[in-house]
Amino acid sequence: MFKAPFRLILLALVAAPALVSADTVVEEIIARVNNQIITRTQYQREQQQLKEEAQQQNPEHADQIAAEGQKDILRGLIDRQLLLEKGKDLGITADTDLVKRLDEMRKQMKLTSIDDLEKAAEAQGVSFEDFKQNMRTEIITQQVIQREVGGHINVTKEEEQRFYDLHKHDLERKEQVKLSEILVSTEQAGDDQQKIDAAKAKAEDLLKQIRAGASFEEIAKKNSDGATAAQGGDLGEAFERGKLAKQLEDLTFGMKKDQMSDVIRTKQGFVILKVTEHQSAGIPAMSEIENRLQEAVYMQKLQPALRDYLKKLREEAFVDIKPGYVDTGASANQSKPVVTTAAKEASARELKKKKKIGLF
């Protein structure tokens, strides 16, 4: 049931090296988390990603949204590193889950092998190794959160009821249907009446098989000419009134869940429709959306619990932030790094070296 509460927790960025040699600085370090570093390049990459996502979500207010998220970028990078280190302590490698996710992606893209998936990624300018590392990072951080935080959260019936009562207005919905289809195409038939009649006969035979007990989904996978065949004919998102052609709307909105239409003639060919869900208008009964309520309450409780957990990890870690950058997730009880005289002298030498090559 777990879902990541906010994107900055599950950053999937590959750490860049700080030094190539003792005398050549190629990257600026803005934070240290135990033995790991966070670089300015990572920070800038996250800034750019934040801007792109804001532009996609709300172009009109993209700058404002990006500016609001800006303050938490370093917090998110530190969160990620702390969770990765905790995952290592817990022995979480994500190897098995990574293979499963890659294979699921391969199947969704209808590719033959993982090598084909790698080629598809690189064709889009994406390093497949970086892509896998990013996915591994996401899996590990999710599993740590679930094991260390989410697994300790309980949702009671009373909490579900309270959420339902407080959010009834938000839960109100319009009437809508979810549909699956089987299409016998006539696009290649042209004006050939014999071919059109054959297509109609095929559709009627498929409908007869289903009404005799055959699975609609299996018939769709094997026989439908529609783009949804691989999904058993599932047309995806639900349709509200006004989204379908009048003929189909009048028909499907008058049907109950699991009911099928007769064979329908359309421009594409002959279609059989099945109503897989029929949602009534109004506020749903609590029993209808119990899983949604449980998930909503869970997420409400997860976010503050997760922040408390991450503050605790900070208190157990060595976290050093470069002046000018702020960790908005810092704990008041967090230990400050102890800087010895030798460390100060080494830091001064490093700063002097960086100034020479223009990093400051």
LOBA-555924 format. One line per field, with one value per residue (C-alpha): residue in one letter; x, y, z; residue number from 0. Coordinates in pm, 1 decimal. Layout:
// residues N
residu	A/...
px	X/...
py	Y/...
pz	Z/...
num	NUM/...
//
This chain:
// residues 360
residu	M/F/K/A/P/F/R/L/I/L/L/A/L/V/A/A/P/A/L/V/S/A/D/T/V/V/E/E/I/I/A/R/V/N/N/Q/I/I/T/R/T/Q/Y/Q/R/E/Q/Q/Q/L/K/E/E/A/Q/Q/Q/N/P/E/H/A/D/Q/I/A/A/E/G/Q/K/D/I/L/R/G/L/I/D/R/Q/L/L/L/E/K/G/K/D/L/G/I/T/A/D/T/D/L/V/K/R/L/D/E/M/R/K/Q/M/K/L/T/S/I/D/D/L/E/K/A/A/E/A/Q/G/V/S/F/E/D/F/K/Q/N/M/R/T/E/I/I/T/Q/Q/V/I/Q/R/E/V/G/G/H/I/N/V/T/K/E/E/E/Q/R/F/Y/D/L/H/K/H/D/L/E/R/K/E/Q/V/K/L/S/E/I/L/V/S/T/E/Q/A/G/D/D/Q/Q/K/I/D/A/A/K/A/K/A/E/D/L/L/K/Q/I/R/A/G/A/S/F/E/E/I/A/K/K/N/S/D/G/A/T/A/A/Q/G/G/D/L/G/E/A/F/E/R/G/K/L/A/K/Q/L/E/D/L/T/F/G/M/K/K/D/Q/M/S/D/V/I/R/T/K/Q/G/F/V/I/L/K/V/T/E/H/Q/S/A/G/I/P/A/M/S/E/I/E/N/R/L/Q/E/A/V/Y/M/Q/K/L/Q/P/A/L/R/D/Y/L/K/K/L/R/E/E/A/F/V/D/I/K/P/G/Y/V/D/T/G/A/S/A/N/Q/S/K/P/V/V/T/T/A/A/K/E/A/S/A/R/E/L/K/K/K/K/K/I/G/L/F
px	0.0/304.8/344.3/625.7/494.7/692.5/935.0/1240.2/1260.2/1307.8/1565.2/1741.3/2062.1/2403.5/2671.9/2961.4/3321.4/3472.4/3833.2/4019.8/4357.5/4496.3/4561.2/4272.0/3932.9/3654.0/3348.7/3225.6/3109.1/2814.4/2742.9/2891.6/2673.7/2895.3/3145.2/2939.6/2924.4/2657.5/2783.0/2677.2/2610.9/2357.5/2195.5/2171.9/2038.8/1760.6/1684.6/1641.8/1422.0/1204.8/1155.6/1067.6/810.6/654.3/628.5/452.5/212.0/115.8/280.6/107.4/251.3/563.5/809.4/621.5/594.1/964.1/1060.8/860.8/1030.9/1375.5/1421.6/1386.2/1625.0/1922.1/1694.5/1581.2/1935.4/2037.5/1721.1/1807.1/2162.3/2055.2/1794.0/2044.3/2289.2/2013.2/1921.0/2280.4/2270.1/1948.4/2098.1/1858.7/2016.2/1706.0/1860.7/1553.3/1308.2/1521.9/1514.0/1134.7/1076.2/1296.0/1116.5/775.6/891.0/1014.6/675.0/486.8/700.5/650.8/1025.9/1182.8/1475.5/1646.9/1907.8/1627.3/1525.6/1883.8/1892.9/1558.9/1693.6/2018.0/1827.5/1666.9/2003.8/1966.7/2256.1/2113.0/2354.3/2243.5/1881.5/1924.9/2108.0/1829.0/1569.3/1772.7/1790.2/1414.3/1351.3/1590.3/1453.0/1094.2/1174.0/1350.6/1056.9/808.8/1009.0/1118.6/819.6/519.9/518.5/456.9/157.0/-189.8/-513.3/-825.7/-1188.5/-1247.0/-976.3/-1126.8/-1470.8/-1332.5/-1154.3/-1470.2/-1682.7/-1433.2/-1383.0/-1728.3/-1738.5/-1405.6/-1528.8/-1834.8/-1813.9/-1983.2/-2144.5/-1892.7/-1827.8/-1517.9/-1524.1/-1350.9/-1380.2/-1339.1/-1294.4/-1321.5/-1179.6/-1320.3/-1053.2/-904.2/-1244.9/-1316.8/-1650.3/-1623.3/-1956.5/-1848.2/-1553.6/-1775.0/-2027.5/-1747.0/-1621.9/-1972.9/-2011.5/-1681.6/-1785.5/-2120.4/-1944.7/-1706.8/-2004.1/-2173.1/-1860.9/-1849.3/-2217.8/-2158.2/-1897.9/-1571.5/-1362.0/-1414.5/-1055.3/-905.7/-1121.5/-1007.9/-639.5/-662.2/-908.7/-946.5/-796.2/-799.5/-491.4/-620.2/-603.9/-295.3/-482.5/-781.2/-968.3/-946.1/-995.6/-822.9/-963.6/-1332.4/-1562.7/-1794.0/-2106.7/-2019.2/-1693.0/-1837.1/-2027.7/-2398.6/-2488.4/-2232.8/-2307.8/-2678.5/-2601.4/-2323.8/-2467.0/-2781.3/-2583.0/-2481.1/-2137.9/-2025.1/-2302.2/-2212.0/-2352.9/-2462.6/-2233.3/-2214.9/-2124.0/-1868.3/-1635.8/-1351.2/-1550.8/-1770.9/-1735.7/-1849.9/-1841.7/-1835.6/-1903.3/-1640.4/-1742.2/-2045.5/-2005.6/-2312.4/-2307.9/-2291.5/-2098.5/-2002.3/-2086.5/-1794.2/-1792.1/-1736.6/-1413.5/-1270.6/-936.1/-905.4/-986.6/-731.6/-467.2/-548.1/-524.3/-208.2/-42.1/-152.0/20.0/321.0/454.1/510.9/631.7/881.8/1013.4/1061.8/1246.9/1474.5/1551.6/1650.2/1882.1/2041.9/2105.6/2293.1/2492.0/2771.0/2615.9/2822.4/2669.5/2865.4/2785.0/2516.9/2315.8/2040.1/1904.6/1538.7/1512.4/1782.9/1712.6/1759.9/1936.9/2170.5/2538.3/2755.0/3069.9/3373.9/3645.8/4001.9/4286.0/4438.3/4105.1/4072.9/4419.9/4340.5/4012.1/4191.3/4440.1/4157.0/3970.7/4285.9/4334.0/3972.6/4000.5/4298.6/4095.2/3790.5/3547.0/3466.3
py	0.0/222.0/529.3/780.4/1093.3/1348.7/1336.6/1482.7/1174.4/948.0/1145.6/924.8/1112.5/956.4/1113.8/1267.6/1234.3/1526.6/1485.0/1330.8/1378.5/1558.1/1873.7/1886.6/1991.0/1917.4/1941.1/2157.2/1977.8/2147.5/1886.7/1577.0/1298.4/1060.2/936.0/1048.7/1383.0/1594.8/1808.2/2133.0/1948.8/1723.1/2029.9/2209.1/1897.5/1878.9/2248.7/2192.7/1886.2/2082.6/2358.7/2110.7/1933.1/2262.8/2367.1/2042.5/2054.5/2421.4/2637.0/2952.4/2929.5/2723.3/2981.3/3014.5/2637.0/2587.2/2866.5/2706.3/2370.9/2527.8/2561.4/2185.2/2062.8/2006.6/1848.9/1597.8/1512.7/1454.3/1251.8/1025.9/965.9/887.1/640.4/472.5/425.9/287.3/49.1/-74.3/-128.6/-328.9/-540.3/-411.5/-453.4/-420.1/-663.5/-887.0/-596.8/-415.2/-713.0/-739.6/-370.9/-372.9/-679.6/-519.4/-212.2/-434.2/-603.8/-272.6/-147.8/-482.9/-541.2/-883.8/-853.4/-632.1/-557.7/-403.8/-196.4/-74.3/22.4/205.9/404.5/495.5/594.1/865.0/979.6/804.5/611.9/268.6/225.5/558.5/462.9/133.3/305.9/561.5/285.2/93.0/407.2/449.3/85.4/96.0/423.1/298.1/-25.3/152.9/389.8/103.1/-109.8/161.5/398.2/278.3/-65.6/90.4/300.1/171.1/315.1/270.1/263.3/576.2/761.5/650.1/768.8/1106.0/1155.6/1059.3/1306.4/1590.4/1536.1/1442.3/1740.7/1639.4/1282.1/1380.8/1234.7/1238.9/940.1/749.5/412.9/207.0/7.6/-276.7/-340.5/-606.1/-463.3/-654.4/-404.0/-328.3/-74.8/-310.0/-407.7/-79.8/-111.6/-488.9/-596.5/-958.5/-869.0/-642.2/-921.6/-1160.3/-914.6/-881.0/-1257.6/-1290.6/-1029.0/-1202.5/-1537.2/-1385.9/-1241.4/-1581.4/-1744.1/-1491.8/-1531.7/-1907.1/-1857.9/-1763.3/-1486.7/-1143.7/-1050.7/-1363.8/-1330.3/-966.7/-1060.3/-1326.4/-1169.6/-794.0/-569.2/-274.9/-115.3/-236.9/-608.5/-674.6/-527.0/-756.1/-472.4/-234.3/122.6/267.3/570.6/601.3/806.0/1074.9/1182.9/1392.9/1210.1/942.6/960.0/1007.5/662.5/489.7/710.2/634.4/265.4/223.0/453.5/242.5/-74.6/-226.8/-349.5/-661.7/-617.5/-644.4/-473.8/-638.6/-601.8/-230.8/-92.7/191.2/364.6/135.9/-185.1/-397.9/-346.7/-530.0/-320.6/-437.4/-213.0/-310.2/-39.3/189.5/460.5/653.2/1029.4/1176.4/1098.1/729.7/520.3/474.4/99.7/164.2/355.8/199.5/126.1/487.2/617.4/387.2/500.7/869.7/842.2/635.0/903.0/1175.1/991.7/883.3/1226.2/1363.5/1021.1/1011.3/1357.9/1259.3/947.3/1144.7/1392.7/1098.7/969.9/1315.2/1310.0/979.8/1096.2/1336.3/1606.3/1907.0/2182.4/2441.0/2802.3/2951.3/2627.2/2524.6/2183.8/2252.0/1902.4/1957.7/1856.1/2092.0/1803.6/1742.0/1728.2/1991.4/1863.9/1907.4/2091.3/2042.1/2285.6/2046.4/2020.2/2398.9/2429.9/2160.8/2335.3/2666.2/2504.0/2346.7/2679.2/2854.9/2591.5/2625.8/3003.3/2960.8/2765.8/2988.3/2768.6/3048.4
pz	0.0/29.4/-182.8/-163.4/12.4/-178.6/-467.0/-291.3/-70.4/-371.2/-570.1/-819.1/-892.0/-932.4/-710.9/-902.2/-775.5/-586.8/-693.7/-983.7/-815.8/-513.3/-717.4/-967.1/-830.5/-1078.0/-855.4/-571.2/-255.7/-86.0/182.4/344.1/482.5/677.3/415.9/115.5/-59.9/-225.8/-511.1/-665.6/-993.0/-818.2/-663.1/-997.8/-1169.0/-912.0/-960.0/-1332.3/-1280.3/-1039.4/-1297.9/-1572.4/-1356.4/-1247.8/-1613.1/-1701.8/-1406.8/-1414.9/-1684.3/-1563.1/-1210.0/-1287.1/-1151.8/-822.6/-776.4/-852.9/-613.0/-331.9/-387.8/-414.8/-38.9/16.5/-254.4/-25.2/234.3/-26.2/-132.2/229.2/295.7/4.5/118.5/474.8/349.9/117.7/403.0/623.9/343.5/337.7/715.8/673.3/395.6/127.9/-216.7/-439.6/-690.4/-727.9/-740.2/-994.1/-1229.4/-1186.7/-1258.2/-1565.3/-1696.1/-1633.1/-1823.9/-2108.2/-2129.6/-2124.9/-2412.3/-2592.2/-2623.1/-2662.9/-2422.1/-2164.7/-2431.5/-2638.2/-2336.4/-2301.3/-2668.8/-2634.2/-2337.0/-2510.0/-2825.1/-2611.1/-2478.9/-2142.2/-1989.6/-1907.5/-1615.8/-1467.4/-1530.2/-1341.9/-1057.9/-1026.6/-1016.7/-756.5/-542.5/-558.0/-463.7/-166.5/-27.0/-64.6/115.7/400.3/447.3/442.3/685.1/926.6/915.1/714.7/873.7/1215.4/1110.6/1194.7/1054.8/1265.1/1152.8/1362.3/1168.0/838.2/951.5/1061.6/728.9/539.9/737.9/690.3/315.6/190.0/-43.4/-201.4/-243.4/-447.0/-796.1/-1134.6/-1298.9/-1508.5/-1668.1/-1735.4/-2055.5/-2233.7/-2606.5/-2869.4/-3218.6/-3545.1/-3790.5/-4134.8/-4229.4/-4489.3/-4627.1/-4802.8/-4984.7/-5017.2/-4869.3/-4850.0/-4624.8/-4414.5/-4368.3/-4270.1/-4008.0/-3864.9/-3853.9/-3670.6/-3410.9/-3355.6/-3311.8/-3052.0/-2863.0/-2871.8/-2723.8/-2439.3/-2358.6/-2349.1/-2075.1/-2246.4/-2085.6/-2244.5/-2163.0/-2319.3/-2631.9/-2661.2/-2627.3/-2898.0/-3141.1/-3100.4/-3367.2/-3126.6/-2967.7/-2629.4/-2717.0/-2499.4/-2199.9/-2252.9/-2423.2/-2124.6/-2248.5/-1942.1/-1761.8/-1684.9/-1909.0/-1772.4/-1957.2/-2259.3/-2328.5/-2556.6/-2884.3/-2809.0/-2942.7/-2719.2/-2417.4/-2424.9/-2455.5/-2195.9/-1928.6/-1941.2/-1867.4/-1535.6/-1431.0/-1624.3/-1880.4/-2252.0/-2557.8/-2877.2/-3179.0/-3269.5/-3613.4/-3596.6/-3845.1/-3739.0/-3763.2/-3538.9/-3164.4/-2851.4/-2533.5/-2175.2/-1874.7/-1618.0/-1368.7/-1344.6/-1085.5/-972.1/-925.3/-573.6/-256.6/-245.1/58.9/294.0/227.8/-145.9/-95.5/218.1/52.6/-65.5/281.8/441.2/193.4/249.3/628.4/596.8/382.9/625.8/910.1/706.5/615.4/967.8/1087.1/802.6/878.9/1243.6/1133.0/899.7/1176.5/1395.9/1122.2/1104.7/1478.8/1437.1/1136.3/1047.8/829.6/727.6/510.4/318.0/421.6/200.5/179.3/420.4/521.4/603.3/754.1/1015.2/1374.6/1668.8/1843.7/1554.2/1651.2/1491.2/1319.5/1543.0/1352.9/1481.8/1424.2/1169.9/987.5/978.0/826.9/568.4/485.2/441.2/202.2/3.1/-15.2/-134.9/-404.0/-521.4/-543.5/-773.1/-1024.4/-995.6/-804.0/-555.9
num	0/1/2/3/4/5/6/7/8/9/10/11/12/13/14/15/16/17/18/19/20/21/22/23/24/25/26/27/28/29/30/31/32/33/34/35/36/37/38/39/40/41/42/43/44/45/46/47/48/49/50/51/52/53/54/55/56/57/58/59/60/61/62/63/64/65/66/67/68/69/70/71/72/73/74/75/76/77/78/79/80/81/82/83/84/85/86/87/88/89/90/91/92/93/94/95/96/97/98/99/100/101/102/103/104/105/106/107/108/109/110/111/112/113/114/115/116/117/118/119/120/121/122/123/124/125/126/127/128/129/130/131/132/133/134/135/136/137/138/139/140/141/142/143/144/145/146/147/148/149/150/151/152/153/154/155/156/157/158/159/160/161/162/163/164/165/166/167/168/169/170/171/172/173/174/175/176/177/178/179/180/181/182/183/184/185/186/187/188/189/190/191/192/193/194/195/196/197/198/199/200/201/202/203/204/205/206/207/208/209/210/211/212/213/214/215/216/217/218/219/220/221/222/223/224/225/226/227/228/229/230/231/232/233/234/235/236/237/238/239/240/241/242/243/244/245/246/247/248/249/250/251/252/253/254/255/256/257/258/259/260/261/262/263/264/265/266/267/268/269/270/271/272/273/274/275/276/277/278/279/280/281/282/283/284/285/286/287/288/289/290/291/292/293/294/295/296/297/298/299/300/301/302/303/304/305/306/307/308/309/310/311/312/313/314/315/316/317/318/319/320/321/322/323/324/325/326/327/328/329/330/331/332/333/334/335/336/337/338/339/340/341/342/343/344/345/346/347/348/349/350/351/352/353/354/355/356/357/358/359
//
